[in-house]
Amino acid sequence: MESVVIRDNETGEFRELEVDAVFIEIGLVANSGFVNNLLETNDRDEIIINGNNETSKKGIWAAGDVTNIKDKQIVVASGEGASAALRVNEFLNI
């Protein structure tokens, strides 16, 4: 990677930016519409969870970028998924 060409959405102007690497982020909006009437979400439509990945509805957990966790990266989301799975296992084995 040596450079990227970027376009200003307002002016349509293109310019080249020299870089050493690129970190790609796909999407900025939580895709949580399917639970809007079921779970509590914040003003960014992220599902609100507590430290145990529990949502506002007993027996439902959530993990990853669709939640209100601060860090939005695949490695964090994977860890959150593992954590949620462990909490579900605890719940089912009580």
PyMOL commands that place a pseudoatom at each C-alpha (Angstrom):
pseudoatom trace, name=CA, resn=MET, resi=1, chain=A, elem=C, hetatm=0, pos=[0.000, 0.000, 0.000]
pseudoatom trace, name=CA, resn=GLU, resi=2, chain=A, elem=C, hetatm=0, pos=[1.454, 3.306, -1.052]
pseudoatom trace, name=CA, resn=SER, resi=3, chain=A, elem=C, hetatm=0, pos=[-1.539, 5.607, -1.402]
pseudoatom trace, name=CA, resn=VAL, resi=4, chain=A, elem=C, hetatm=0, pos=[-5.296, 5.870, -1.728]
pseudoatom trace, name=CA, resn=VAL, resi=5, chain=A, elem=C, hetatm=0, pos=[-7.385, 8.174, -3.866]
pseudoatom trace, name=CA, resn=ILE, resi=6, chain=A, elem=C, hetatm=0, pos=[-10.190, 9.778, -1.901]
pseudoatom trace, name=CA, resn=ARG, resi=7, chain=A, elem=C, hetatm=0, pos=[-13.188, 11.769, -3.092]
pseudoatom trace, name=CA, resn=ASP, resi=8, chain=A, elem=C, hetatm=0, pos=[-14.783, 14.634, -1.203]
pseudoatom trace, name=CA, resn=ASN, resi=9, chain=A, elem=C, hetatm=0, pos=[-18.514, 13.808, -1.178]
pseudoatom trace, name=CA, resn=GLU, resi=10, chain=A, elem=C, hetatm=0, pos=[-19.477, 17.484, -1.046]
pseudoatom trace, name=CA, resn=THR, resi=11, chain=A, elem=C, hetatm=0, pos=[-17.231, 18.891, -3.781]
pseudoatom trace, name=CA, resn=GLY, resi=12, chain=A, elem=C, hetatm=0, pos=[-16.610, 15.768, -5.867]
pseudoatom trace, name=CA, resn=GLU, resi=13, chain=A, elem=C, hetatm=0, pos=[-12.903, 16.644, -5.801]
pseudoatom trace, name=CA, resn=PHE, resi=14, chain=A, elem=C, hetatm=0, pos=[-10.371, 13.786, -5.824]
pseudoatom trace, name=CA, resn=ARG, resi=15, chain=A, elem=C, hetatm=0, pos=[-6.996, 13.771, -4.100]
pseudoatom trace, name=CA, resn=GLU, resi=16, chain=A, elem=C, hetatm=0, pos=[-4.293, 11.224, -3.443]
pseudoatom trace, name=CA, resn=LEU, resi=17, chain=A, elem=C, hetatm=0, pos=[-3.270, 10.481, 0.127]
pseudoatom trace, name=CA, resn=GLU, resi=18, chain=A, elem=C, hetatm=0, pos=[0.036, 8.709, 0.844]
pseudoatom trace, name=CA, resn=VAL, resi=19, chain=A, elem=C, hetatm=0, pos=[-0.420, 5.928, 3.421]
pseudoatom trace, name=CA, resn=ASP, resi=20, chain=A, elem=C, hetatm=0, pos=[1.398, 2.860, 4.723]
pseudoatom trace, name=CA, resn=ALA, resi=21, chain=A, elem=C, hetatm=0, pos=[-1.701, 0.805, 5.459]
pseudoatom trace, name=CA, resn=VAL, resi=22, chain=A, elem=C, hetatm=0, pos=[-5.502, 0.897, 5.408]
pseudoatom trace, name=CA, resn=PHE, resi=23, chain=A, elem=C, hetatm=0, pos=[-7.925, -0.249, 8.100]
pseudoatom trace, name=CA, resn=ILE, resi=24, chain=A, elem=C, hetatm=0, pos=[-11.329, -0.921, 6.536]
pseudoatom trace, name=CA, resn=GLU, resi=25, chain=A, elem=C, hetatm=0, pos=[-14.502, -0.485, 8.560]
pseudoatom trace, name=CA, resn=ILE, resi=26, chain=A, elem=C, hetatm=0, pos=[-17.710, -1.820, 7.067]
pseudoatom trace, name=CA, resn=GLY, resi=27, chain=A, elem=C, hetatm=0, pos=[-20.793, 0.046, 8.185]
pseudoatom trace, name=CA, resn=LEU, resi=28, chain=A, elem=C, hetatm=0, pos=[-21.398, 2.495, 10.969]
pseudoatom trace, name=CA, resn=VAL, resi=29, chain=A, elem=C, hetatm=0, pos=[-25.031, 1.792, 11.726]
pseudoatom trace, name=CA, resn=ALA, resi=30, chain=A, elem=C, hetatm=0, pos=[-26.097, -1.072, 13.961]
pseudoatom trace, name=CA, resn=ASN, resi=31, chain=A, elem=C, hetatm=0, pos=[-28.340, -3.532, 12.107]
pseudoatom trace, name=CA, resn=SER, resi=32, chain=A, elem=C, hetatm=0, pos=[-30.689, -4.053, 15.050]
pseudoatom trace, name=CA, resn=GLY, resi=33, chain=A, elem=C, hetatm=0, pos=[-34.066, -3.247, 13.505]
pseudoatom trace, name=CA, resn=PHE, resi=34, chain=A, elem=C, hetatm=0, pos=[-35.264, -6.808, 13.985]
pseudoatom trace, name=CA, resn=VAL, resi=35, chain=A, elem=C, hetatm=0, pos=[-35.276, -6.325, 17.793]
pseudoatom trace, name=CA, resn=ASN, resi=36, chain=A, elem=C, hetatm=0, pos=[-36.461, -2.702, 18.084]
pseudoatom trace, name=CA, resn=ASN, resi=37, chain=A, elem=C, hetatm=0, pos=[-39.780, -3.699, 19.655]
pseudoatom trace, name=CA, resn=LEU, resi=38, chain=A, elem=C, hetatm=0, pos=[-38.230, -6.356, 21.870]
pseudoatom trace, name=CA, resn=LEU, resi=39, chain=A, elem=C, hetatm=0, pos=[-34.986, -5.018, 23.373]
pseudoatom trace, name=CA, resn=GLU, resi=40, chain=A, elem=C, hetatm=0, pos=[-33.769, -1.707, 24.721]
pseudoatom trace, name=CA, resn=THR, resi=41, chain=A, elem=C, hetatm=0, pos=[-31.545, 0.172, 22.260]
pseudoatom trace, name=CA, resn=ASN, resi=42, chain=A, elem=C, hetatm=0, pos=[-29.735, 3.488, 22.479]
pseudoatom trace, name=CA, resn=ASP, resi=43, chain=A, elem=C, hetatm=0, pos=[-29.931, 6.531, 20.192]
pseudoatom trace, name=CA, resn=ARG, resi=44, chain=A, elem=C, hetatm=0, pos=[-27.522, 4.813, 17.750]
pseudoatom trace, name=CA, resn=ASP, resi=45, chain=A, elem=C, hetatm=0, pos=[-29.798, 1.722, 17.579]
pseudoatom trace, name=CA, resn=GLU, resi=46, chain=A, elem=C, hetatm=0, pos=[-27.199, -0.352, 19.421]
pseudoatom trace, name=CA, resn=ILE, resi=47, chain=A, elem=C, hetatm=0, pos=[-28.572, -3.087, 21.679]
pseudoatom trace, name=CA, resn=ILE, resi=48, chain=A, elem=C, hetatm=0, pos=[-27.836, -2.160, 25.284]
pseudoatom trace, name=CA, resn=ILE, resi=49, chain=A, elem=C, hetatm=0, pos=[-26.059, -4.913, 27.224]
pseudoatom trace, name=CA, resn=ASN, resi=50, chain=A, elem=C, hetatm=0, pos=[-24.551, -5.189, 30.672]
pseudoatom trace, name=CA, resn=GLY, resi=51, chain=A, elem=C, hetatm=0, pos=[-21.167, -6.667, 31.635]
pseudoatom trace, name=CA, resn=ASN, resi=52, chain=A, elem=C, hetatm=0, pos=[-22.558, -10.184, 31.172]
pseudoatom trace, name=CA, resn=ASN, resi=53, chain=A, elem=C, hetatm=0, pos=[-23.873, -9.500, 27.652]
pseudoatom trace, name=CA, resn=GLU, resi=54, chain=A, elem=C, hetatm=0, pos=[-27.457, -9.571, 28.969]
pseudoatom trace, name=CA, resn=THR, resi=55, chain=A, elem=C, hetatm=0, pos=[-30.024, -7.412, 27.208]
pseudoatom trace, name=CA, resn=SER, resi=56, chain=A, elem=C, hetatm=0, pos=[-33.087, -5.764, 28.711]
pseudoatom trace, name=CA, resn=LYS, resi=57, chain=A, elem=C, hetatm=0, pos=[-35.040, -9.009, 28.214]
pseudoatom trace, name=CA, resn=LYS, resi=58, chain=A, elem=C, hetatm=0, pos=[-34.274, -11.967, 30.476]
pseudoatom trace, name=CA, resn=GLY, resi=59, chain=A, elem=C, hetatm=0, pos=[-32.902, -14.914, 28.516]
pseudoatom trace, name=CA, resn=ILE, resi=60, chain=A, elem=C, hetatm=0, pos=[-31.599, -12.855, 25.587]
pseudoatom trace, name=CA, resn=TRP, resi=61, chain=A, elem=C, hetatm=0, pos=[-27.924, -11.988, 25.191]
pseudoatom trace, name=CA, resn=ALA, resi=62, chain=A, elem=C, hetatm=0, pos=[-26.192, -9.946, 22.502]
pseudoatom trace, name=CA, resn=ALA, resi=63, chain=A, elem=C, hetatm=0, pos=[-22.613, -9.472, 21.354]
pseudoatom trace, name=CA, resn=GLY, resi=64, chain=A, elem=C, hetatm=0, pos=[-20.489, -7.608, 18.875]
pseudoatom trace, name=CA, resn=ASP, resi=65, chain=A, elem=C, hetatm=0, pos=[-20.815, -4.404, 16.923]
pseudoatom trace, name=CA, resn=VAL, resi=66, chain=A, elem=C, hetatm=0, pos=[-24.624, -4.355, 17.169]
pseudoatom trace, name=CA, resn=THR, resi=67, chain=A, elem=C, hetatm=0, pos=[-24.292, -3.716, 20.920]
pseudoatom trace, name=CA, resn=ASN, resi=68, chain=A, elem=C, hetatm=0, pos=[-23.307, -0.640, 22.881]
pseudoatom trace, name=CA, resn=ILE, resi=69, chain=A, elem=C, hetatm=0, pos=[-19.741, -1.863, 23.487]
pseudoatom trace, name=CA, resn=LYS, resi=70, chain=A, elem=C, hetatm=0, pos=[-17.192, 0.884, 22.975]
pseudoatom trace, name=CA, resn=ASP, resi=71, chain=A, elem=C, hetatm=0, pos=[-14.707, -0.892, 20.707]
pseudoatom trace, name=CA, resn=LYS, resi=72, chain=A, elem=C, hetatm=0, pos=[-15.997, -1.951, 17.299]
pseudoatom trace, name=CA, resn=GLN, resi=73, chain=A, elem=C, hetatm=0, pos=[-13.558, -4.440, 15.793]
pseudoatom trace, name=CA, resn=ILE, resi=74, chain=A, elem=C, hetatm=0, pos=[-13.919, -8.045, 14.666]
pseudoatom trace, name=CA, resn=VAL, resi=75, chain=A, elem=C, hetatm=0, pos=[-11.547, -9.355, 17.325]
pseudoatom trace, name=CA, resn=VAL, resi=76, chain=A, elem=C, hetatm=0, pos=[-13.546, -7.599, 20.058]
pseudoatom trace, name=CA, resn=ALA, resi=77, chain=A, elem=C, hetatm=0, pos=[-16.838, -8.836, 18.602]
pseudoatom trace, name=CA, resn=SER, resi=78, chain=A, elem=C, hetatm=0, pos=[-15.484, -12.399, 18.554]
pseudoatom trace, name=CA, resn=GLY, resi=79, chain=A, elem=C, hetatm=0, pos=[-14.531, -12.154, 22.213]
pseudoatom trace, name=CA, resn=GLU, resi=80, chain=A, elem=C, hetatm=0, pos=[-17.937, -10.708, 23.052]
pseudoatom trace, name=CA, resn=GLY, resi=81, chain=A, elem=C, hetatm=0, pos=[-19.580, -13.639, 21.263]
pseudoatom trace, name=CA, resn=ALA, resi=82, chain=A, elem=C, hetatm=0, pos=[-17.555, -16.114, 23.297]
pseudoatom trace, name=CA, resn=SER, resi=83, chain=A, elem=C, hetatm=0, pos=[-18.447, -14.277, 26.497]
pseudoatom trace, name=CA, resn=ALA, resi=84, chain=A, elem=C, hetatm=0, pos=[-22.151, -14.263, 25.629]
pseudoatom trace, name=CA, resn=ALA, resi=85, chain=A, elem=C, hetatm=0, pos=[-22.020, -17.995, 24.856]
pseudoatom trace, name=CA, resn=LEU, resi=86, chain=A, elem=C, hetatm=0, pos=[-20.476, -18.682, 28.271]
pseudoatom trace, name=CA, resn=ARG, resi=87, chain=A, elem=C, hetatm=0, pos=[-23.214, -16.646, 30.005]
pseudoatom trace, name=CA, resn=VAL, resi=88, chain=A, elem=C, hetatm=0, pos=[-25.911, -18.539, 28.079]
pseudoatom trace, name=CA, resn=ASN, resi=89, chain=A, elem=C, hetatm=0, pos=[-24.298, -21.823, 29.152]
pseudoatom trace, name=CA, resn=GLU, resi=90, chain=A, elem=C, hetatm=0, pos=[-24.346, -20.696, 32.786]
pseudoatom trace, name=CA, resn=PHE, resi=91, chain=A, elem=C, hetatm=0, pos=[-27.996, -19.670, 32.456]
pseudoatom trace, name=CA, resn=LEU, resi=92, chain=A, elem=C, hetatm=0, pos=[-29.023, -23.005, 30.973]
pseudoatom trace, name=CA, resn=ASN, resi=93, chain=A, elem=C, hetatm=0, pos=[-27.147, -24.989, 33.602]
pseudoatom trace, name=CA, resn=ILE, resi=94, chain=A, elem=C, hetatm=0, pos=[-28.610, -23.239, 36.662]
for i in range(1, 94): cmd.bond("trace and resi %d" % i, "trace and resi %d" % (i + 1))
show_as sticks, trace
zoom trace
